[in-house]
């Protein structure tokens, strides 16, 4: 089996597709007002041949990259970057949930037990699964941290 393409310029290889992965065309750009605009910073990879979009692929996530606590009195600012989750191991990304918890969304090898996944993602004070899909190898976990 050929390796699937995720980066710009790589061959798609999904269901035999020979298309080249490229960055989505940006619509409603407002860079002339305040660059870079949200349309440019949130654009994802896609394949124009078969219609695959990274935004619709559960393995493609946007991981929090930088947290700036105060930008000119506007509060916290989160900057994310794209990342591909590895379904051959328990792999996840996190995002803030509340002052005392975080959301951990991820993938795991099919056949891994619920207890094994929870052991890897549990918070300091426990947590709970919002969903755990054994057929697809996907989960969403609320970890209690404080």
Backbone as JSON Lines, residues from 0, in Angstrom:
{"i":0,"aa":"X","n":[0.84,-1.19,0.0],"ca":[0.0,0.0,0.0],"c":[0.88,1.25,0.0]}
{"i":1,"aa":"X","n":[0.54,2.2,-0.84],"ca":[1.31,3.43,-0.93],"c":[0.97,4.34,0.25]}
{"i":2,"aa":"X","n":[1.94,5.13,0.65],"ca":[1.75,6.06,1.77],"c":[0.84,7.2,1.33]}
{"i":3,"aa":"X","n":[-0.12,7.56,2.18],"ca":[-1.05,8.64,1.87],"c":[-0.35,9.98,1.95]}
{"i":4,"aa":"X","n":[-0.74,10.9,1.08],"ca":[-0.15,12.23,1.07],"c":[-0.87,13.16,2.03]}
{"i":5,"aa":"X","n":[-0.11,13.92,2.79],"ca":[-0.67,14.9,3.71],"c":[-0.06,16.29,3.52]}
{"i":6,"aa":"X","n":[1.12,16.37,2.93],"ca":[1.82,17.64,2.8],"c":[1.71,18.19,1.39]}
{"i":7,"aa":"X","n":[1.83,19.49,1.27],"ca":[1.74,20.16,-0.01],"c":[2.78,19.6,-0.98]}
{"i":8,"aa":"X","n":[2.33,19.23,-2.18],"ca":[3.22,18.7,-3.21],"c":[3.32,17.18,-3.24]}
{"i":9,"aa":"X","n":[2.79,16.49,-2.22],"ca":[2.86,15.02,-2.22],"c":[1.67,14.44,-2.99]}
{"i":10,"aa":"X","n":[1.81,13.19,-3.44],"ca":[0.75,12.5,-4.18],"c":[-0.3,12.02,-3.19]}
{"i":11,"aa":"X","n":[-1.57,12.18,-3.51],"ca":[-2.68,11.84,-2.61],"c":[-2.7,10.35,-2.24]}
{"i":12,"aa":"X","n":[-2.76,9.46,-3.22],"ca":[-2.78,8.0,-3.04],"c":[-4.02,7.47,-2.31]}
{"i":13,"aa":"X","n":[-5.09,8.22,-2.2],"ca":[-6.31,7.72,-1.58],"c":[-7.16,7.03,-2.64]}
{"i":14,"aa":"X","n":[-7.43,5.76,-2.46],"ca":[-8.21,4.97,-3.42],"c":[-7.66,5.09,-4.84]}
{"i":15,"aa":"X","n":[-6.34,5.07,-4.97],"ca":[-5.7,5.12,-6.28],"c":[-5.6,6.51,-6.9]}
{"i":16,"aa":"X","n":[-5.95,7.54,-6.17],"ca":[-5.91,8.91,-6.69],"c":[-4.46,9.34,-6.92]}
{"i":17,"aa":"X","n":[-4.2,9.93,-8.08],"ca":[-2.86,10.42,-8.42],"c":[-2.77,11.93,-8.31]}
{"i":18,"aa":"X","n":[-3.75,12.57,-7.67],"ca":[-3.74,14.02,-7.52],"c":[-2.63,14.49,-6.6]}
{"i":19,"aa":"X","n":[-2.28,15.76,-6.71],"ca":[-1.23,16.36,-5.89],"c":[-1.88,17.2,-4.8]}
{"i":20,"aa":"X","n":[-1.43,16.98,-3.56],"ca":[-1.97,17.73,-2.41],"c":[-1.54,19.19,-2.53]}
{"i":21,"aa":"X","n":[-2.49,20.1,-2.32],"ca":[-2.2,21.53,-2.37],"c":[-2.99,22.26,-1.29]}
{"i":22,"aa":"X","n":[-2.63,23.5,-1.05],"ca":[-3.33,24.33,-0.07],"c":[-4.65,24.79,-0.67]}
{"i":23,"aa":"X","n":[-5.72,24.75,0.13],"ca":[-7.04,25.18,-0.35],"c":[-6.99,26.63,-0.82]}
{"i":24,"aa":"X","n":[-7.8,26.94,-1.81],"ca":[-7.93,28.31,-2.27],"c":[-8.64,29.11,-1.18]}
{"i":25,"aa":"X","n":[-8.14,30.3,-0.88],"ca":[-8.69,31.12,0.2],"c":[-9.79,32.02,-0.33]}
{"i":26,"aa":"X","n":[-10.91,32.07,0.41],"ca":[-12.02,32.95,0.07],"c":[-12.22,33.94,1.21]}
{"i":27,"aa":"X","n":[-12.75,35.1,0.91],"ca":[-13.05,36.14,1.89],"c":[-11.8,36.59,2.65]}
{"i":28,"aa":"X","n":[-10.73,36.81,1.93],"ca":[-9.47,37.26,2.52],"c":[-9.62,38.7,3.03]}
{"i":29,"aa":"X","n":[-9.12,38.93,4.24],"ca":[-9.13,40.29,4.79],"c":[-7.72,40.73,5.18]}
{"i":30,"aa":"X","n":[-6.72,40.19,4.5],"ca":[-5.33,40.56,4.79],"c":[-5.07,42.05,4.57]}
{"i":31,"aa":"X","n":[-5.84,42.69,3.69],"ca":[-5.65,44.11,3.44],"c":[-6.02,44.95,4.66]}
{"i":32,"aa":"X","n":[-6.79,44.38,5.58],"ca":[-7.19,45.08,6.81],"c":[-6.24,44.73,7.95]}
{"i":33,"aa":"X","n":[-6.03,43.44,8.16],"ca":[-5.2,42.99,9.27],"c":[-4.55,41.65,8.93]}
{"i":34,"aa":"X","n":[-3.36,41.69,8.32],"ca":[-2.71,40.42,7.95],"c":[-2.06,39.74,9.14]}
{"i":35,"aa":"X","n":[-1.92,38.42,9.16],"ca":[-2.59,37.5,8.25],"c":[-4.03,37.3,8.7]}
{"i":36,"aa":"X","n":[-4.92,37.12,7.76],"ca":[-6.34,36.97,8.09],"c":[-6.66,35.53,8.49]}
{"i":37,"aa":"X","n":[-7.82,35.35,9.11],"ca":[-8.25,34.02,9.57],"c":[-8.4,33.06,8.4]}
{"i":38,"aa":"X","n":[-8.82,33.55,7.24],"ca":[-8.97,32.67,6.07],"c":[-7.63,32.06,5.67]}
{"i":39,"aa":"X","n":[-6.56,32.82,5.75],"ca":[-5.24,32.29,5.4],"c":[-4.67,31.4,6.5]}
{"i":40,"aa":"X","n":[-4.84,31.76,7.75],"ca":[-4.24,30.96,8.84],"c":[-4.98,29.66,9.08]}
{"i":41,"aa":"X","n":[-6.23,29.56,8.62],"ca":[-6.99,28.32,8.84],"c":[-7.13,27.48,7.56]}
{"i":42,"aa":"X","n":[-6.5,27.89,6.47],"ca":[-6.57,27.11,5.22],"c":[-5.87,25.77,5.42]}
{"i":43,"aa":"X","n":[-6.46,24.71,4.89],"ca":[-5.91,23.36,5.05],"c":[-5.53,22.77,3.7]}
{"i":44,"aa":"X","n":[-4.9,21.61,3.75],"ca":[-4.51,20.89,2.55],"c":[-5.73,20.2,1.93]}
{"i":45,"aa":"X","n":[-5.68,19.99,0.61],"ca":[-6.77,19.3,-0.08],"c":[-6.21,18.64,-1.34]}
{"i":46,"aa":"X","n":[-7.01,17.75,-1.92],"ca":[-6.67,17.14,-3.2],"c":[-7.76,17.53,-4.19]}
{"i":47,"aa":"X","n":[-7.45,18.34,-5.2],"ca":[-8.47,18.76,-6.16],"c":[-8.99,17.62,-7.04]}
{"i":48,"aa":"X","n":[-8.23,16.53,-7.16],"ca":[-8.65,15.39,-7.99],"c":[-9.8,14.61,-7.36]}
{"i":49,"aa":"X","n":[-9.63,14.19,-6.1],"ca":[-10.63,13.32,-5.47],"c":[-11.51,14.05,-4.44]}
{"i":50,"aa":"X","n":[-11.15,15.29,-4.09],"ca":[-11.96,16.05,-3.15],"c":[-11.59,15.86,-1.69]}
{"i":51,"aa":"X","n":[-10.53,15.1,-1.39],"ca":[-10.1,14.92,0.0],"c":[-9.72,16.26,0.6]}
{"i":52,"aa":"X","n":[-10.13,16.49,1.86],"ca":[-9.77,17.71,2.59],"c":[-9.23,17.32,3.96]}
{"i":53,"aa":"X","n":[-8.13,17.91,4.35],"ca":[-7.55,17.63,5.67],"c":[-8.53,18.0,6.77]}
{"i":54,"aa":"X","n":[-9.35,19.02,6.54],"ca":[-10.32,19.46,7.55],"c":[-11.36,18.38,7.84]}
{"i":55,"aa":"X","n":[-11.61,17.47,6.89],"ca":[-12.6,16.41,7.08],"c":[-11.98,15.08,7.5]}
{"i":56,"aa":"X","n":[-10.66,14.99,7.54],"ca":[-9.95,13.76,7.88],"c":[-9.71,13.7,9.38]}
{"i":57,"aa":"X","n":[-10.21,12.64,10.07],"ca":[-10.04,12.59,11.53],"c":[-8.58,12.44,11.98]}
{"i":58,"aa":"X","n":[-7.68,12.05,11.08],"ca":[-6.27,11.96,11.46],"c":[-5.55,13.3,11.37]}
{"i":59,"aa":"X","n":[-6.13,14.26,10.67],"ca":[-5.52,15.58,10.53],"c":[-6.13,16.52,11.56]}
{"i":60,"aa":"X","n":[-5.3,17.0,12.44],"ca":[-5.77,17.87,13.51],"c":[-4.97,19.16,13.51]}
{"i":61,"aa":"X","n":[-5.49,20.16,14.19],"ca":[-4.75,21.4,14.41],"c":[-4.37,21.4,15.88]}
{"i":62,"aa":"X","n":[-3.08,21.3,16.14],"ca":[-2.58,21.21,17.5],"c":[-2.19,22.61,17.99]}
{"i":63,"aa":"X","n":[-2.51,22.91,19.25],"ca":[-2.14,24.21,19.81],"c":[-0.62,24.31,19.82]}
{"i":64,"aa":"X","n":[-0.13,25.36,19.22],"ca":[1.3,25.55,19.04],"c":[1.83,26.63,19.99]}
{"i":65,"aa":"X","n":[1.11,27.73,20.11],"ca":[1.54,28.85,20.93],"c":[0.36,29.4,21.71]}
{"i":66,"aa":"X","n":[0.58,29.72,22.97],"ca":[-0.44,30.38,23.79],"c":[0.14,31.71,24.25]}
{"i":67,"aa":"X","n":[-0.5,32.8,23.85],"ca":[-0.1,34.13,24.3],"c":[-1.17,34.59,25.28]}
{"i":68,"aa":"X","n":[-0.77,34.89,26.5],"ca":[-1.75,35.16,27.54],"c":[-2.44,36.5,27.42]}
{"i":69,"aa":"X","n":[-1.78,37.54,26.96],"ca":[-2.44,38.84,26.85],"c":[-1.88,39.59,25.64]}
{"i":70,"aa":"X","n":[-2.75,39.86,24.7],"ca":[-2.36,40.62,23.51],"c":[-3.08,41.96,23.58]}
{"i":71,"aa":"X","n":[-2.4,42.98,24.07],"ca":[-2.95,44.34,24.16],"c":[-4.3,44.37,24.86]}
{"i":72,"aa":"X","n":[-4.43,43.61,25.94],"ca":[-5.66,43.62,26.71],"c":[-6.8,42.83,26.11]}
{"i":73,"aa":"X","n":[-6.54,42.01,25.08],"ca":[-7.59,41.25,24.41],"c":[-7.77,39.85,24.97]}
{"i":74,"aa":"X","n":[-6.97,39.47,25.95],"ca":[-7.1,38.13,26.53],"c":[-6.19,37.12,25.87]}
{"i":75,"aa":"X","n":[-6.45,35.86,26.11],"ca":[-5.59,34.79,25.6],"c":[-5.74,34.62,24.09]}
{"i":76,"aa":"X","n":[-4.66,34.27,23.45],"ca":[-4.64,34.03,22.01],"c":[-3.99,32.67,21.77]}
{"i":77,"aa":"X","n":[-4.67,31.78,21.07],"ca":[-4.14,30.45,20.77],"c":[-3.8,30.37,19.29]}
{"i":78,"aa":"X","n":[-2.59,29.92,18.99],"ca":[-2.18,29.71,17.6],"c":[-1.98,28.22,17.41]}
{"i":79,"aa":"X","n":[-2.56,27.68,16.35],"ca":[-2.45,26.24,16.12],"c":[-1.68,25.96,14.84]}
{"i":80,"aa":"X","n":[-1.21,24.73,14.73],"ca":[-0.53,24.28,13.51],"c":[-1.06,22.9,13.17]}
{"i":81,"aa":"X","n":[-1.07,22.53,11.89],"ca":[-1.59,21.21,11.51],"c":[-0.65,20.08,11.93]}
{"i":82,"aa":"X","n":[-1.25,18.94,12.26],"ca":[-0.48,17.75,12.61],"c":[-1.31,16.53,12.25]}
{"i":83,"aa":"X","n":[-0.66,15.45,11.84],"ca":[-1.35,14.2,11.5],"c":[-1.18,13.24,12.66]}
{"i":84,"aa":"X","n":[-2.31,12.71,13.17],"ca":[-2.26,11.74,14.27],"c":[-1.8,10.39,13.74]}
{"i":85,"aa":"X","n":[-1.09,9.63,14.57],"ca":[-0.55,8.33,14.19],"c":[-1.44,7.22,14.75]}
{"i":86,"aa":"X","n":[-2.24,6.53,13.91],"ca":[-3.15,5.49,14.4],"c":[-2.47,4.19,14.8]}
{"i":87,"aa":"X","n":[-1.14,4.11,14.69],"ca":[-0.44,2.89,15.11],"c":[-0.08,2.92,16.59]}
{"i":88,"aa":"X","n":[-0.39,4.04,17.26],"ca":[-0.16,4.17,18.7],"c":[-1.25,5.05,19.28]}
{"i":89,"aa":"X","n":[-1.31,5.15,20.6],"ca":[-2.27,6.05,21.24],"c":[-1.71,7.46,21.06]}
{"i":90,"aa":"X","n":[-2.39,8.26,20.25],"ca":[-1.91,9.6,19.9],"c":[-3.07,10.57,20.0]}
{"i":91,"aa":"X","n":[-2.83,11.75,20.52],"ca":[-3.91,12.71,20.71],"c":[-3.37,14.13,20.65]}
{"i":92,"aa":"X","n":[-4.32,15.06,20.55],"ca":[-4.05,16.48,20.67],"c":[-4.96,17.0,21.77]}
{"i":93,"aa":"X","n":[-4.65,18.14,22.33],"ca":[-5.44,18.67,23.44],"c":[-5.91,20.08,23.11]}
{"i":94,"aa":"X","n":[-6.94,20.5,23.82],"ca":[-7.43,21.87,23.74],"c":[-8.04,22.24,25.08]}
{"i":95,"aa":"X","n":[-8.08,23.52,25.41],"ca":[-8.66,23.92,26.69],"c":[-10.15,23.57,26.76]}
{"i":96,"aa":"X","n":[-10.63,23.26,27.94],"ca":[-12.04,22.93,28.13],"c":[-12.65,23.87,29.17]}
{"i":97,"aa":"X","n":[-12.08,23.89,30.35],"ca":[-12.5,24.81,31.4],"c":[-11.26,25.17,32.2]}
{"i":98,"aa":"X","n":[-11.44,25.89,33.28],"ca":[-10.3,26.24,34.12],"c":[-9.68,25.04,34.8]}
{"i":99,"aa":"X","n":[-10.4,23.93,34.86],"ca":[-9.91,22.76,35.58],"c":[-9.91,21.48,34.74]}
{"i":100,"aa":"X","n":[-10.05,21.62,33.42],"ca":[-10.07,20.42,32.58],"c":[-9.59,20.74,31.17]}
{"i":101,"aa":"X","n":[-9.26,19.69,30.44],"ca":[-8.86,19.83,29.04],"c":[-9.49,18.7,28.23]}
{"i":102,"aa":"X","n":[-9.67,18.95,26.94],"ca":[-10.21,17.94,26.04],"c":[-9.03,17.28,25.33]}
{"i":103,"aa":"X","n":[-9.02,15.96,25.32],"ca":[-8.0,15.2,24.59],"c":[-8.73,14.38,23.53]}
{"i":104,"aa":"X","n":[-8.48,14.71,22.25],"ca":[-9.09,13.99,21.12],"c":[-7.98,13.24,20.41]}
{"i":105,"aa":"X","n":[-8.26,11.98,20.06],"ca":[-7.2,11.24,19.41],"c":[-7.61,9.93,18.8]}
{"i":106,"aa":"X","n":[-6.58,9.14,18.5],"ca":[-6.75,7.84,17.85],"c":[-5.95,6.79,18.61]}
{"i":107,"aa":"X","n":[-6.29,5.53,18.35],"ca":[-5.57,4.41,18.96],"c":[-5.67,3.21,18.03]}
{"i":108,"aa":"X","n":[-4.73,2.26,18.15],"ca":[-4.81,1.07,17.3],"c":[-6.08,0.28,17.62]}
{"i":109,"aa":"X","n":[-6.8,-0.15,16.61],"ca":[-8.01,-0.94,16.82],"c":[-7.64,-2.2,17.59]}
{"i":110,"aa":"X","n":[-8.4,-2.5,18.62],"ca":[-8.1,-3.63,19.49],"c":[-7.53,-3.2,20.84]}
{"i":111,"aa":"X","n":[-7.15,-1.93,20.96],"ca":[-6.65,-1.41,22.23],"c":[-7.82,-1.25,23.19]}
{"i":112,"aa":"X","n":[-7.63,-1.64,24.43],"ca":[-8.73,-1.57,25.4],"c":[-8.96,-0.13,25.87]}
{"i":113,"aa":"X","n":[-10.17,0.1,26.32],"ca":[-10.56,1.39,26.86],"c":[-9.66,1.77,28.04]}
{"i":114,"aa":"X","n":[-9.32,0.79,28.89],"ca":[-8.48,1.04,30.07],"c":[-7.07,1.49,29.66]}
{"i":115,"aa":"X","n":[-6.52,0.89,28.59],"ca":[-5.18,1.28,28.13],"c":[-5.17,2.73,27.63]}
{"i":116,"aa":"X","n":[-6.21,3.11,26.89],"ca":[-6.29,4.47,26.38],"c":[-6.46,5.44,27.55]}
{"i":117,"aa":"X","n":[-7.34,5.1,28.49],"ca":[-7.55,5.99,29.64],"c":[-6.28,6.16,30.45]}
{"i":118,"aa":"X","n":[-5.51,5.11,30.6],"ca":[-4.25,5.2,31.35],"c":[-3.3,6.22,30.71]}
{"i":119,"aa":"X","n":[-3.33,6.32,29.39],"ca":[-2.45,7.24,28.67],"c":[-2.91,8.69,28.74]}
{"i":120,"aa":"X","n":[-4.22,8.93,28.85],"ca":[-4.74,10.3,28.75],"c":[-5.36,10.85,30.03]}
{"i":121,"aa":"X","n":[-5.42,10.05,31.08],"ca":[-6.1,10.47,32.31],"c":[-5.47,11.74,32.89]}
{"i":122,"aa":"X","n":[-6.3,12.6,33.45],"ca":[-5.81,13.82,34.08],"c":[-5.38,13.57,35.51]}
{"i":123,"aa":"X","n":[-4.84,14.58,36.15],"ca":[-4.38,14.48,37.53],"c":[-5.48,14.02,38.47]}
{"i":124,"aa":"X","n":[-6.7,14.49,38.21],"ca":[-7.84,14.14,39.07],"c":[-8.87,13.29,38.33]}
{"i":125,"aa":"X","n":[-8.42,12.48,37.38],"ca":[-9.33,11.59,36.67],"c":[-9.84,12.19,35.38]}
{"i":126,"aa":"X","n":[-11.01,11.74,34.97],"ca":[-11.62,12.21,33.75],"c":[-12.69,11.26,33.27]}
{"i":127,"aa":"X","n":[-13.19,11.51,32.07],"ca":[-14.25,10.66,31.51],"c":[-14.18,10.72,29.99]}
{"i":128,"aa":"X","n":[-14.63,9.63,29.36],"ca":[-14.72,9.6,27.9],"c":[-16.01,10.26,27.48]}
{"i":129,"aa":"X","n":[-15.93,11.17,26.52],"ca":[-17.12,11.71,25.9],"c":[-17.57,10.73,24.81]}
{"i":130,"aa":"X","n":[-16.62,10.14,24.1],"ca":[-16.91,9.01,23.22],"c":[-15.66,8.15,23.08]}
{"i":131,"aa":"X","n":[-15.89,6.88,22.77],"ca":[-14.82,5.9,22.57],"c":[-15.29,4.95,21.49]}
{"i":132,"aa":"X","n":[-14.78,5.1,20.27],"ca":[-15.24,4.31,19.13],"c":[-14.23,3.21,18.83]}
{"i":133,"aa":"X","n":[-14.56,1.98,19.24],"ca":[-13.65,0.84,19.06],"c":[-13.48,0.45,17.59]}
{"i":134,"aa":"X","n":[-14.54,0.64,16.76],"ca":[-14.45,0.27,15.35],"c":[-13.53,1.2,14.56]}
{"i":135,"aa":"X","n":[-13.57,2.49,14.85],"ca":[-12.77,3.47,14.12],"c":[-11.46,3.8,14.82]}
{"i":136,"aa":"X","n":[-11.32,3.44,16.09],"ca":[-10.11,3.74,16.83],"c":[-9.98,5.22,17.16]}
{"i":137,"aa":"X","n":[-11.1,5.86,17.56],"ca":[-11.1,7.29,17.88],"c":[-11.71,7.51,19.25]}
{"i":138,"aa":"X","n":[-11.25,8.58,19.93],"ca":[-11.81,8.91,21.24],"c":[-11.78,10.41,21.49]}
{"i":139,"aa":"X","n":[-12.61,10.8,22.45],"ca":[-12.59,12.16,22.98],"c":[-12.7,12.01,24.49]}
{"i":140,"aa":"X","n":[-11.77,12.59,25.22],"ca":[-11.67,12.4,26.67],"c":[-11.59,13.76,27.35]}
{"i":141,"aa":"X","n":[-12.37,13.94,28.41],"ca":[-12.29,15.15,29.23],"c":[-11.41,14.81,30.43]}
{"i":142,"aa":"X","n":[-10.22,15.41,30.51],"ca":[-9.27,15.14,31.59],"c":[-9.39,16.24,32.65]}
{"i":143,"aa":"X","n":[-9.59,15.84,33.9],"ca":[-9.68,16.79,35.01],"c":[-8.26,17.06,35.51]}
{"i":144,"aa":"X","n":[-7.82,18.3,35.39],"ca":[-6.43,18.63,35.67],"c":[-6.22,19.39,36.97]}
{"i":145,"aa":"X","n":[-7.18,20.15,37.43],"ca":[-7.04,20.92,38.68],"c":[-8.23,20.72,39.57]}
